[in-house]
């Protein structure tokens, strides 16, 4: 079988994908940098950051998922040269996403006490609460960043988000060092410096991106129309129908991993840290296929708008080939370097040993994780929401969590059992979504 038979299409996909992938990776690098810095301070501080992020990310990904709805609609408007509709979609998605993020912030703000009732080590909980109370303020600028990102991807510009993300990550690295250790004339805040660094970096990314959208001549075609279009129920509801389902799909998966982290916390501080380290590495590789999934939404939406079934099917095939190559490479990397990679996060022997074992399981689900997130992106391009939501709900909450709990606590497999449950669910979700995508392609 000839790989990448359509070279021109491959080139187009790569042109769009590389900036998107780097942006997605850059977003997760913020958390990885925090994890590395906290690991240098101590295992309790590292566990506190991981625990705070577990609760925060549950609602953060919901906000991000809602923002994804606008991309296929903006792509369609772009293909039809309808700048007014692009402005209409951007303005209404902005208000929808900001409204959702403010609501989620209020829920997060009043839920910090929940950390005391999750059966986690008490010393970890005591440190995690103030960390969490700073972290939650970044949900609004992150939502703003993704609103702008999805608009830019909808019009085929994937570089703007990369520039903003790269600068934001540089700010986060510098501020982590400066605020934790009191360098560059800034106060020494210890482990809390990491929380403030993340918030400031994300604040820049959100506000900076909005300024770029309206000031850059490459992006500001909607500027003359922005004040003329109005908020309207029809557009908001159209975005909400796709966005809320997309948000639930993301939340089901992330919630499964977050709750798995809480299960790990019942096993001790070392289990929290090992789970957090392995998850950071798995999330890093996941972002490569997540980026391709975002591009697949753009490509499917574009060729549907053009009614070009041949190029649509070829783009689906090409993107899946890329995902298999990339995630297959990460599978080999995790298997070969499972004892090396955790060393970037901690020097604690017991944590290193456990994290290295978890990376073996992470290696086994790389391909399935990549396939499922790419399939979701393609189905989003078809503006399909219900079926992927049902599949992810069954896979992550109907299978992953019960199996993880049973293997960990009833079979005595500990955190290894938790990750085995996650592996089983990822296989199920990937196969279910691929079956649905195959059906959609056959009925074109």
Kinemage of the C-alpha trace (Angstrom):
@kinemage 1
@onewidth
@group {chain A} dominant
@subgroup {mainchain}
@vectorlist {calphas} color= white
{ca unk a 1} P 0.000 0.000 0.000
{ca unk a 2} L 1.356 3.368 -1.006
{ca unk a 3} L 1.603 5.797 1.924
{ca unk a 4} L 0.662 9.455 1.364
{ca unk a 5} L -0.456 9.042 -2.239
{ca unk a 6} L -1.657 12.661 -2.472
{ca unk a 7} L 1.539 14.648 -1.810
{ca unk a 8} L -0.091 18.048 -2.355
{ca unk a 9} L -2.750 17.249 0.242
{ca unk a 10} L -0.093 15.984 2.666
{ca unk a 11} L 1.824 19.234 2.258
{ca unk a 12} L -1.312 21.270 2.948
{ca unk a 13} L -2.127 19.218 6.043
{ca unk a 14} L 1.413 19.571 7.369
{ca unk a 15} L 1.369 23.318 6.730
{ca unk a 16} L -1.706 23.627 8.923
{ca unk a 17} L -0.775 20.928 11.421
{ca unk a 18} L 2.725 21.911 12.518
{ca unk a 19} L 1.699 25.263 14.093
{ca unk a 20} L -1.459 23.722 15.621
{ca unk a 21} L 0.486 20.801 17.122
{ca unk a 22} L 3.163 23.112 18.510
{ca unk a 23} L 0.454 25.348 19.989
{ca unk a 24} L -1.287 22.370 21.618
{ca unk a 25} L 2.028 21.107 22.955
{ca unk a 26} L 2.845 24.606 24.186
{ca unk a 27} L -0.400 24.711 26.131
{ca unk a 28} L 0.371 21.488 27.991
{ca unk a 29} L 3.991 22.541 28.524
{ca unk a 30} L 2.749 25.173 31.002
{ca unk a 31} L 1.622 22.375 33.315
{ca unk a 32} L 4.728 20.271 32.659
{ca unk a 33} L 7.015 23.181 33.553
{ca unk a 34} L 5.079 23.696 36.785
{ca unk a 35} L 5.381 19.993 37.587
{ca unk a 36} L 9.151 19.986 36.989
{ca unk a 37} L 9.768 23.074 39.134
{ca unk a 38} L 7.564 21.753 41.943
{ca unk a 39} L 9.362 18.406 41.821
{ca unk a 40} L 12.628 20.224 42.504
{ca unk a 41} L 11.135 21.670 45.702
{ca unk a 42} L 9.751 18.439 47.143
{ca unk a 43} L 7.375 15.552 46.586
{ca unk a 44} L 4.657 17.049 48.807
{ca unk a 45} L 4.711 20.353 46.906
{ca unk a 46} L 4.654 18.448 43.608
{ca unk a 47} L 1.687 16.367 44.766
{ca unk a 48} L -0.116 19.545 45.903
{ca unk a 49} L 0.244 21.077 42.442
{ca unk a 50} L -0.975 17.875 40.801
{ca unk a 51} L -3.988 17.623 43.131
{ca unk a 52} L -4.946 21.281 42.553
{ca unk a 53} L -4.668 20.799 38.804
{ca unk a 54} L -6.810 17.644 38.934
{ca unk a 55} L -9.812 19.594 40.209
{ca unk a 56} L -9.130 22.722 38.135
{ca unk a 57} L -8.689 20.857 34.844
{ca unk a 58} L -12.055 19.123 35.240
{ca unk a 59} L -13.866 22.361 34.430
{ca unk a 60} L -11.123 23.994 32.362
{ca unk a 61} L -11.444 21.384 29.608
{ca unk a 62} L -15.201 21.919 29.588
{ca unk a 63} L -14.612 25.589 28.727
{ca unk a 64} L -12.070 24.621 26.061
{ca unk a 65} L -14.457 22.061 24.576
{ca unk a 66} L -17.219 24.664 24.199
{ca unk a 67} L -14.850 26.914 22.234
{ca unk a 68} L -14.177 24.152 19.661
{ca unk a 69} L -17.691 24.472 18.218
{ca unk a 70} L -16.972 27.612 16.201
{ca unk a 71} L -14.233 26.203 13.943
{ca unk a 72} L -16.320 24.243 11.379
{ca unk a 73} L -18.869 27.062 11.107
{ca unk a 74} L -16.172 29.715 10.609
{ca unk a 75} L -14.470 27.474 8.038
{ca unk a 76} L -17.740 27.244 6.137
{ca unk a 77} L -18.194 31.042 6.243
{ca unk a 78} L -14.603 31.500 5.089
{ca unk a 79} L -15.088 29.148 2.132
{ca unk a 80} L -18.159 31.169 1.135
{ca unk a 81} L -16.303 34.513 1.529
{ca unk a 82} L -18.840 35.631 4.136
{ca unk a 83} L -16.840 37.947 6.423
{ca unk a 84} L -19.962 39.231 8.156
{ca unk a 85} L -20.864 35.691 9.209
{ca unk a 86} L -17.310 35.145 10.446
{ca unk a 87} L -17.680 38.248 12.639
{ca unk a 88} L -21.096 37.064 13.797
{ca unk a 89} L -19.731 33.649 14.786
{ca unk a 90} L -16.695 35.118 16.523
{ca unk a 91} L -18.706 37.661 18.520
{ca unk a 92} L -21.338 35.159 19.621
{ca unk a 93} L -18.762 32.478 20.441
{ca unk a 94} L -16.848 35.074 22.463
{ca unk a 95} L -19.872 35.867 24.592
{ca unk a 96} L -20.855 32.214 24.915
{ca unk a 97} L -17.362 31.138 25.932
{ca unk a 98} L -16.893 34.021 28.359
{ca unk a 99} L -20.264 33.335 29.952
{ca unk a 100} L -19.421 29.649 30.374
{ca unk a 101} L -15.959 30.405 31.791
{ca unk a 102} L -17.317 32.908 34.349
{ca unk a 103} L -19.889 30.346 35.482
{ca unk a 104} L -17.206 27.663 35.756
{ca unk a 105} L -14.946 30.062 37.669
{ca unk a 106} L -17.687 30.636 40.245
{ca unk a 107} L -18.131 26.883 40.644
{ca unk a 108} L -14.373 26.458 41.084
{ca unk a 109} L -14.172 29.387 43.493
{ca unk a 110} L -16.705 27.875 45.858
{ca unk a 111} L -15.395 24.314 45.552
{ca unk a 112} L -11.915 24.637 47.084
{ca unk a 113} L -13.228 23.056 50.277
{ca unk a 114} L -13.941 19.884 48.278
{ca unk a 115} L -10.216 19.167 48.322
{ca unk a 116} L -10.516 18.412 52.059
{ca unk a 117} L -13.040 15.639 51.411
{ca unk a 118} L -11.252 13.631 48.742
{ca unk a 119} L -9.356 11.297 51.082
{ca unk a 120} L -5.975 12.668 50.021
{ca unk a 121} L -2.863 13.002 52.269
{ca unk a 122} L -3.524 15.905 54.654
{ca unk a 123} L -0.163 17.621 54.148
{ca unk a 124} L -0.775 17.586 50.394
{ca unk a 125} L -4.285 19.015 50.809
{ca unk a 126} L -3.051 21.861 53.033
{ca unk a 127} L -0.610 22.983 50.335
{ca unk a 128} L -2.953 22.383 47.408
{ca unk a 129} L -5.783 24.705 48.525
{ca unk a 130} L -3.923 28.055 48.226
{ca unk a 131} L -2.317 26.812 44.989
{ca unk a 132} L -5.761 25.964 43.619
{ca unk a 133} L -7.222 29.318 44.696
{ca unk a 134} L -4.705 31.141 42.486
{ca unk a 135} L -4.876 28.663 39.606
{ca unk a 136} L -8.628 28.958 39.054
{ca unk a 137} L -8.383 32.620 37.992
{ca unk a 138} L -6.707 31.529 34.761
{ca unk a 139} L -9.826 29.754 33.446
{ca unk a 140} L -11.194 32.998 31.966
{ca unk a 141} L -8.055 34.029 30.011
{ca unk a 142} L -7.577 30.423 28.822
{ca unk a 143} L -11.134 30.449 27.462
{ca unk a 144} L -10.422 33.776 25.752
{ca unk a 145} L -7.263 32.309 24.205
{ca unk a 146} L -9.147 29.333 22.796
{ca unk a 147} L -11.951 31.507 21.426
{ca unk a 148} L -9.366 33.381 19.376
{ca unk a 149} L -7.507 30.183 18.497
{ca unk a 150} L -10.593 28.473 17.083
{ca unk a 151} L -11.479 31.570 15.065
{ca unk a 152} L -7.981 31.691 13.579
{ca unk a 153} L -8.034 27.991 12.755
{ca unk a 154} L -11.439 28.447 11.146
{ca unk a 155} L -10.003 31.004 8.710
{ca unk a 156} L -6.983 28.790 8.059
{ca unk a 157} L -4.418 30.723 10.130
{ca unk a 158} L -2.618 28.415 12.538
{ca unk a 159} L 0.480 30.543 13.183
{ca unk a 160} L -1.057 33.257 15.380
{ca unk a 161} L -1.832 30.863 18.236
{ca unk a 162} L 1.685 29.439 17.991
{ca unk a 163} L 3.297 32.859 18.449
{ca unk a 164} L 1.134 33.709 21.457
{ca unk a 165} L 1.629 30.264 22.998
{ca unk a 166} L 5.415 30.372 22.569
{ca unk a 167} L 5.681 33.768 24.280
{ca unk a 168} L 3.322 32.634 27.039
{ca unk a 169} L 5.434 29.556 27.737
{ca unk a 170} L 8.598 31.633 27.883
{ca unk a 171} L 6.924 33.953 30.401
{ca unk a 172} L 5.836 30.940 32.468
{ca unk a 173} L 9.340 29.440 32.590
{ca unk a 174} L 10.970 32.743 33.581
{ca unk a 175} L 8.340 33.533 36.221
{ca unk a 176} L 8.434 30.012 37.684
{ca unk a 177} L 12.146 30.432 38.325
{ca unk a 178} L 11.899 34.043 39.469
{ca unk a 179} L 8.872 33.728 41.764
{ca unk a 180} L 9.778 30.383 43.332
{ca unk a 181} L 13.340 31.394 44.200
{ca unk a 182} L 13.004 35.183 44.456
{ca unk a 183} L 15.117 36.098 41.431
{ca unk a 184} L 15.080 39.072 39.016
{ca unk a 185} L 13.961 41.401 41.797
{ca unk a 186} L 10.706 39.480 42.392
{ca unk a 187} L 9.556 38.136 45.791
{ca unk a 188} L 10.409 34.580 46.865
{ca unk a 189} L 7.080 32.754 46.995
{ca unk a 190} L 8.247 29.145 47.124
{ca unk a 191} L 5.910 26.591 45.578
{ca unk a 192} L 3.144 29.234 45.260
{ca unk a 193} L 5.323 31.068 42.759
{ca unk a 194} L 4.475 28.357 40.247
{ca unk a 195} L 0.731 29.061 40.570
{ca unk a 196} L 1.223 32.795 40.064
{ca unk a 197} L 3.544 32.175 37.107
{ca unk a 198} L 0.933 30.033 35.344
{ca unk a 199} L -1.807 32.585 35.953
{ca unk a 200} L 0.244 35.516 34.634
{ca unk a 201} L 1.367 33.550 31.549
{ca unk a 202} L -2.204 32.516 30.736
{ca unk a 203} L -3.480 36.046 31.337
{ca unk a 204} L -0.997 37.299 28.754
{ca unk a 205} L -2.000 34.572 26.297
{ca unk a 206} L -5.698 35.427 26.510
{ca unk a 207} L -5.458 39.215 26.360
{ca unk a 208} L -2.530 39.203 23.938
{ca unk a 209} L -4.384 37.000 21.470
{ca unk a 210} L -7.488 39.192 21.530
{ca unk a 211} L -5.360 42.271 20.798
{ca unk a 212} L -3.625 40.412 17.960
{ca unk a 213} L -6.946 39.406 16.348
{ca unk a 214} L -8.064 43.024 16.105
{ca unk a 215} L -4.712 44.656 15.373
{ca unk a 216} L -3.099 42.253 12.919
{ca unk a 217} L -3.930 42.989 9.260
{ca unk a 218} L -3.749 39.238 8.631
{ca unk a 219} L -6.530 38.487 11.135
{ca unk a 220} L -8.677 41.603 11.479
{ca unk a 221} L -10.946 41.229 8.435
{ca unk a 222} L -13.854 40.927 10.885
{ca unk a 223} L -13.045 44.238 12.617
{ca unk a 224} L -15.376 46.456 10.495
{ca unk a 225} L -18.223 43.998 11.044
{ca unk a 226} L -17.686 43.203 14.729
{ca unk a 227} L -19.635 46.213 16.052
{ca unk a 228} L -22.378 45.787 13.417
{ca unk a 229} L -23.311 42.183 14.166
{ca unk a 230} L -25.330 41.532 17.289
{ca unk a 231} L -25.721 38.791 19.815
{ca unk a 232} L -28.458 36.480 18.708
{ca unk a 233} L -30.084 33.385 20.095
{ca unk a 234} L -29.902 31.424 16.827
{ca unk a 235} L -26.107 31.628 16.526
{ca unk a 236} L -25.464 31.069 20.221
{ca unk a 237} L -27.737 28.023 20.235
{ca unk a 238} L -26.064 26.641 17.087
{ca unk a 239} L -22.658 26.994 18.763
{ca unk a 240} L -23.911 25.709 22.105
{ca unk a 241} L -25.365 22.501 20.639
{ca unk a 242} L -22.000 21.468 19.213
{ca unk a 243} L -19.914 23.118 21.916
{ca unk a 244} L -21.617 21.575 24.925
{ca unk a 245} L -21.386 18.099 23.434
{ca unk a 246} L -17.738 18.709 22.542
{ca unk a 247} L -17.148 19.955 26.084
{ca unk a 248} L -18.700 16.834 27.570
{ca unk a 249} L -16.565 14.610 25.348
{ca unk a 250} L -13.383 16.295 26.601
{ca unk a 251} L -14.633 16.371 30.182
{ca unk a 252} L -15.531 12.675 30.265
{ca unk a 253} L -11.980 11.723 29.312
{ca unk a 254} L -10.172 14.277 31.480
{ca unk a 255} L -12.494 13.578 34.409
{ca unk a 256} L -11.630 9.893 34.177
{ca unk a 257} L -7.924 10.695 34.420
{ca unk a 258} L -8.521 13.287 37.170
{ca unk a 259} L -10.616 10.891 39.243
{ca unk a 260} L -7.957 8.260 38.608
{ca unk a 261} L -5.542 10.755 40.178
{ca unk a 262} L -7.770 11.001 43.251
{ca unk a 263} L -7.823 7.201 43.455
{ca unk a 264} L -4.034 7.287 43.298
{ca unk a 265} L -4.065 9.842 46.127
{ca unk a 266} L -5.769 7.309 48.391
{ca unk a 267} L -2.670 5.165 47.932
{ca unk a 268} L -0.258 7.889 49.162
{ca unk a 269} L 1.811 10.882 48.079
{ca unk a 270} L 4.170 8.773 45.979
{ca unk a 271} L 1.258 7.412 43.934
{ca unk a 272} L -0.049 10.946 43.306
{ca unk a 273} L 3.354 12.043 42.043
{ca unk a 274} L 3.922 8.961 39.880
{ca unk a 275} L 0.446 9.288 38.370
{ca unk a 276} L 0.997 13.011 37.746
{ca unk a 277} L 4.383 12.473 36.099
{ca unk a 278} L 3.161 9.696 33.808
{ca unk a 279} L 0.057 11.710 32.976
{ca unk a 280} L 2.130 14.792 32.129
{ca unk a 281} L 4.168 12.776 29.645
{ca unk a 282} L 1.094 11.068 28.174
{ca unk a 283} L -0.670 14.455 27.887
{ca unk a 284} L 2.370 15.846 26.066
{ca unk a 285} L 2.237 13.154 23.376
{ca unk a 286} L -1.577 13.326 23.244
{ca unk a 287} L -1.326 16.957 22.138
{ca unk a 288} L 0.335 15.917 18.879
{ca unk a 289} L -2.689 13.886 17.814
{ca unk a 290} L -5.023 16.468 19.375
{ca unk a 291} L -3.472 19.052 17.053
{ca unk a 292} L -4.047 16.776 14.084
{ca unk a 293} L -7.604 16.284 15.323
{ca unk a 294} L -8.124 20.051 15.219
{ca unk a 295} L -6.781 20.182 11.670
{ca unk a 296} L -9.032 17.291 10.691
{ca unk a 297} L -12.032 19.377 11.808
{ca unk a 298} L -10.856 22.158 9.504
{ca unk a 299} L -10.235 19.818 6.562
{ca unk a 300} L -13.532 17.949 6.856
{ca unk a 301} L -15.440 21.217 7.231
{ca unk a 302} L -13.636 22.709 4.242
{ca unk a 303} L -14.257 19.799 1.857
{ca unk a 304} L -17.870 19.422 2.996
{ca unk a 305} L -18.400 23.099 2.172
{ca unk a 306} L -16.819 22.473 -1.260
{ca unk a 307} L -18.790 19.210 -1.673
{ca unk a 308} L -15.524 17.460 -2.577
{ca unk a 309} L -15.972 13.905 -1.300
{ca unk a 310} L -12.779 12.618 -2.873
{ca unk a 311} L -10.463 15.085 -1.132
{ca unk a 312} L -12.426 14.709 2.106
{ca unk a 313} L -11.793 10.954 2.181
{ca unk a 314} L -8.163 11.399 1.136
{ca unk a 315} L -7.592 13.942 3.906
{ca unk a 316} L -9.099 11.568 6.481
{ca unk a 317} L -6.808 8.770 5.304
{ca unk a 318} L -3.712 11.002 5.260
{ca unk a 319} L -4.311 12.382 8.754
{ca unk a 320} L -4.822 8.897 10.191
{ca unk a 321} L -1.573 7.766 8.572
{ca unk a 322} L 0.218 10.683 10.237
{ca unk a 323} L -1.345 9.859 13.609
{ca unk a 324} L -0.300 6.207 13.380
{ca unk a 325} L 3.284 7.177 12.503
{ca unk a 326} L 3.583 9.798 15.244
{ca unk a 327} L 1.871 7.890 18.062
{ca unk a 328} L 3.671 4.701 17.043
{ca unk a 329} L 6.917 6.612 17.477
{ca unk a 330} L 5.861 7.752 20.939
{ca unk a 331} L 4.975 4.165 21.846
{ca unk a 332} L 8.545 3.117 21.067
{ca unk a 333} L 9.930 6.145 22.943
{ca unk a 334} L 7.985 5.330 26.122
{ca unk a 335} L 9.040 1.680 25.984
{ca unk a 336} L 12.715 2.512 25.497
{ca unk a 337} L 12.911 5.512 27.862
{ca unk a 338} L 10.396 4.581 30.546
{ca unk a 339} L 13.098 4.672 33.237
{ca unk a 340} L 14.704 7.869 31.920
{ca unk a 341} L 11.828 10.305 31.307
{ca unk a 342} L 10.477 10.438 34.904
{ca unk a 343} L 13.935 11.616 36.015
{ca unk a 344} L 13.178 15.076 34.593
{ca unk a 345} L 10.412 15.465 37.191
{ca unk a 346} L 11.797 13.965 40.394
{ca unk a 347} L 14.805 12.318 42.033
{ca unk a 348} L 12.749 10.270 44.522
{ca unk a 349} L 13.565 6.599 43.866
{ca unk a 350} L 10.159 5.164 44.794
{ca unk a 351} L 8.341 7.685 42.602
{ca unk a 352} L 10.726 7.082 39.693
{ca unk a 353} L 10.203 3.333 39.865
{ca unk a 354} L 6.405 3.586 39.919
{ca unk a 355} L 6.231 6.244 37.192
{ca unk a 356} L 8.446 4.142 34.917
{ca unk a 357} L 6.018 1.220 35.255
{ca unk a 358} L 3.053 3.463 34.453
{ca unk a 359} L 4.793 4.619 31.271
{ca unk a 360} L 4.684 1.035 29.999
{ca unk a 361} L 0.874 1.190 30.148
{ca unk a 362} L 0.961 4.687 28.637
{ca unk a 363} L 2.970 3.251 25.752
{ca unk a 364} L 0.260 0.652 25.131
{ca unk a 365} L -2.503 3.242 24.776
{ca unk a 366} L -0.644 5.825 22.688
{ca unk a 367} L -2.061 4.648 19.379
{ca unk a 368} L -5.641 4.315 20.661
{ca unk a 369} L -5.502 7.723 22.355
{ca unk a 370} L -4.323 9.295 19.116
{ca unk a 371} L -6.980 7.577 17.021
{ca unk a 372} L -9.858 8.522 19.303
{ca unk a 373} L -9.042 12.237 19.548
{ca unk a 374} L -8.514 12.428 15.774
{ca unk a 375} L -11.808 10.657 15.090
{ca unk a 376} L -13.603 13.083 17.411
{ca unk a 377} L -12.097 15.982 15.461
{ca unk a 378} L -13.308 14.530 12.172
{ca unk a 379} L -16.810 13.906 13.507
{ca unk a 380} L -16.843 17.492 14.779
{ca unk a 381} L -16.139 18.552 11.197
{ca unk a 382} L -19.332 16.688 10.245
{ca unk a 383} L -21.032 18.760 12.993
{ca unk a 384} L -21.859 15.512 14.762
{ca unk a 385} L -22.066 15.609 18.528
{ca unk a 386} L -24.457 13.084 20.061
{ca unk a 387} L -22.809 9.780 19.154
{ca unk a 388} L -19.251 10.779 20.226
{ca unk a 389} L -20.658 12.067 23.514
{ca unk a 390} L -22.421 8.762 24.239
{ca unk a 391} L -19.339 6.706 23.330
{ca unk a 392} L -17.019 8.785 25.524
{ca unk a 393} L -19.493 8.681 28.421
{ca unk a 394} L -19.730 4.880 28.277
{ca unk a 395} L -15.989 4.427 27.750
{ca unk a 396} L -14.620 6.725 30.419
{ca unk a 397} L -17.299 6.645 33.101
{ca unk a 398} L -18.986 3.333 32.370
{ca unk a 399} L -15.767 1.350 31.866
{ca unk a 400} L -12.626 3.216 32.954
{ca unk a 401} L -13.582 4.271 36.468
{ca unk a 402} L -15.328 1.065 37.655
{ca unk a 403} L -12.569 -1.139 36.213
{ca unk a 404} L -9.838 1.109 37.631
{ca unk a 405} L -11.414 1.034 41.089
{ca unk a 406} L -11.910 -2.743 40.988
{ca unk a 407} L -8.361 -3.515 39.847
{ca unk a 408} L -6.750 -0.998 42.199
{ca unk a 409} L -8.594 -1.712 45.426
{ca unk a 410} L -10.297 -5.084 45.075
{ca unk a 411} L -7.515 -6.841 43.207
{ca unk a 412} L -4.754 -4.980 45.035
{ca unk a 413} L -3.006 -3.750 41.889
{ca unk a 414} L -2.758 -0.169 43.160
{ca unk a 415} L -2.040 2.609 40.681
{ca unk a 416} L -1.092 0.043 38.008
{ca unk a 417} L -4.671 -1.242 38.153
{ca unk a 418} L -5.985 2.298 37.799
{ca unk a 419} L -4.024 2.808 34.595
{ca unk a 420} L -5.071 -0.601 33.258
{ca unk a 421} L -8.684 0.597 33.534
{ca unk a 422} L -7.789 3.726 31.569
{ca unk a 423} L -6.138 1.608 28.874
{ca unk a 424} L -9.249 -0.543 28.429
{ca unk a 425} L -11.479 2.521 28.097
{ca unk a 426} L -9.255 4.173 25.479
{ca unk a 427} L -9.351 1.040 23.317
{ca unk a 428} L -13.151 0.936 23.541
{ca unk a 429} L -13.623 4.643 22.745
{ca unk a 430} L -11.196 4.565 19.809
{ca unk a 431} L -12.929 1.572 18.206
{ca unk a 432} L -16.395 3.038 18.784
{ca unk a 433} L -15.529 6.402 17.244
{ca unk a 434} L -13.742 4.833 14.283
{ca unk a 435} L -16.817 2.711 13.561
{ca unk a 436} L -19.003 5.829 13.573
{ca unk a 437} L -16.603 7.761 11.348
{ca unk a 438} L -16.498 4.866 8.879
{ca unk a 439} L -20.300 4.959 8.737
{ca unk a 440} L -20.326 8.733 8.045
{ca unk a 441} L -17.794 8.372 5.262
{ca unk a 442} L -19.730 5.525 3.627
{ca unk a 443} L -22.965 7.551 3.632
{ca unk a 444} L -21.485 10.648 1.965
